[in-house]
Amino acid sequence: MQKFRSLFIIPTLLAAALACANPLAGNPAGNVETIVAGTLRALTAPAPDSNTVLPGSSSALLPHSMYFLNNDSAGLVQVYRLEKDGSTVVQVTFEPAKVTGYDVSPVDGSVAYVSNNQLLNVRADGSNRSMLVDGGPVDSNNPFLNSLSQPVWSPNGQTIAFAYHGLNFYSIISGQSNGVMKDEILDRGGGLLVPTALYSPESYSADGTRLVITISHFEGATAAIYYPNESRLVNLKNPAGEWICCGRTEWNADGSAFYAASSTSGMSIAGLWRVDAATGNITTLLSGAYNTDPADLAEEPFPAPDGQLYFFFASMPNAGHEDFPDRAPLQLVRAALDGVTNRTVLRPETFDLLNEALWAPDASFVITEMAPSHDIYQGGAAELVYADGQKAVLPLVPFAMEMKWGP
């Protein structure tokens, strides 16, 4: 799942999101956005034309279609879909402005997405485009004030959670949106506005009763758990006082907990964590804290149906903050749910350029997104990597960002 996916990153705070894992940290937000935009223009190979069949197509290679972002022929980021055969690529959106975030309905494959600060929706075939919410022109001086971002479908396909002045829910049935948590902005005078808490959705539990949300601050971010049916917020509780951030979240099957991980340290620590959904209590399974030697690093945890935890792992000598790696030689591993017991390396390869991963529902494989170079932290070549180390790695598409399963 992301990584841009802060624990828990949101697009409206790109600078803060990159600060946790990017040597560009500390640049003003405008400069970072310019650098990232230039990087994407230079590195995203245009996706194949709609309905192009690539060489080596295979029937039912994937359990679901896979959606992703890439540039179109005009250099604008759009939503694409890789069909189950692992070869056919279809362009889904055709916007005159770049798509800045999206999600896929698990019910019918329709796509909710953001472009030109509008929340839009199209069917799986790209038809019936409709505007759901218009955020208006973005405030150029303080874009966090009215940026619309981070659409997330509920599992039943009836609601789209999104960020706009706070946390909102759009009802497909009624066609109305409801704001439930308002962003907190500090006015320091002289036109200086500072975000102290910006709320945005991250991921639903499978039953739709719990939602991980991002709470982004002026520097860094944390997470919380929102119960939509109860209008109740559960904040995370970490006895060690460590600030966990900038990893992907993955719910377990019954929604009682989610896992998060990070292989980098900056404003937060690296490690692997389990978060109890009822209490918000955080259990540190692996620690990459500065005072831990060796530092245990993890990325992309996935609690699988077989009762095991799959993730990318590296154990590194830790000489302190200045020598901490930003691209660890991760390996694909399987362990018990504590991340330690019976931990086994599944493949000989290292994944030191891993930007994102998308797990098969049964954990039989993972689709990795490998950066084209060391200093690129978004996007890359999508490859199918089997958990069975005897099987070869299969290339899928030359470039993808924000990979998601369709129905």
C-alpha positions, 0 to 999 in steps of 0.5 A: 500500500505507500507510500506516499503512500506519512504514517501517514502521508497526505498529498497536501503536505508534500514537503512534510511527507518527503521530509521523512525519507528524502534528502530534500527535507527542509526545502520550502514546500514550493521548491519541493513541489517544483523538484518533484514535478520536474522529476516526474516529467523526466522519469515517467515513461508515457503509459501505453495507449488505451487497450495496448497489449504488451508482449508476453500477455498471460490470462488471469496472471493477477487476481484483480485488475491493478490501477496506477498513476502515470503520465499521459502523452501530454505529460499530465498524470492520469489514472490507468488500469492494468487488466488481470492478464498482466498485459493490457493497459487502459487509460481511465481518466482524461483530465486537462489537469493532473490527477493528484489523488484517487481511489478505486471502489472495491464494489464496481471499480469506479474511480474517485479522484482529484483534479483541479481541486475537484472531487470527480468520479468515473465508472470503471470504463471511464464513462459517466464522469461527474463532479462531486465536490468543487474545492475552488481555486487553491489558495496560492499563499496557504494551499493547505487552507482549501486543498481537496485531497485523499479520496478513499472509498468505503468497502461497500462502495457507498461513501467516499472519505476525503480531505477538504477543510478537514475530514469529510464523507461524501454519500453516493446515495444522497449526493451530499458531503458531511464534514466531521472533523475541521482542520486546526489552523493557528493564526500567528498574525501578519498573514502567517498561518500555521497548520496544527492539525490537518485531518485526512483519510488513509484506509478503511478496515475491511468491514468499514467500521474503522478508518485510519486517518492522518493528522498532519502538523506543521512538521511531521504527522501522526495517525488516529483511528476514526469510527464513522458509525460512532463519530468517535476518534481514538488517538494513538498511544505510544508509551515510549514517546516515539513518533512513528510516521511515514510508513504504510498502514495495513489492516488485519482481516478482522479490523482489530489492528493495523500494522505500519512500518518505516525503513527511514528516520528523520522527524520520526523513527524507523521500525515496525509497529502493531496498533490496536484499533480499540485502544490506540495502543502501539506495540513496537515489534521492531525498532530502528531508533537511534539508540538501537544497535543494530537497527531493524528496519521494515517496509510494507507489512502485510498480515496474510490469511495464513496467519503470518506477517510478510514484509521487507526487512533489513537489520543495519549497524546503527552508528547514530543519526548521521550514519543512518541509511536512507536506502536500506538493502531490504529483503522479502521476509515472512514471520509470525505476527510479532515480526520476529518468530520464525522470520525467514528470508523468502528471496535472495534479491535486495530491494534497496530502491523500493518505493511502494508495494502492493500485496496479493490478497493471499500473499503469494506475490507482491508487486514492487515499485522500484525507483529508477535511481537512488534519489527518486522517492515516488514511482518506478517500474512495477514488477511481480515478485513471487513469495516463492523464491524459485519463481522469476520476477515478472515485469508488468509496467515500466512506470507506476505510482500509487498502485491499488487493486480493483475489484 
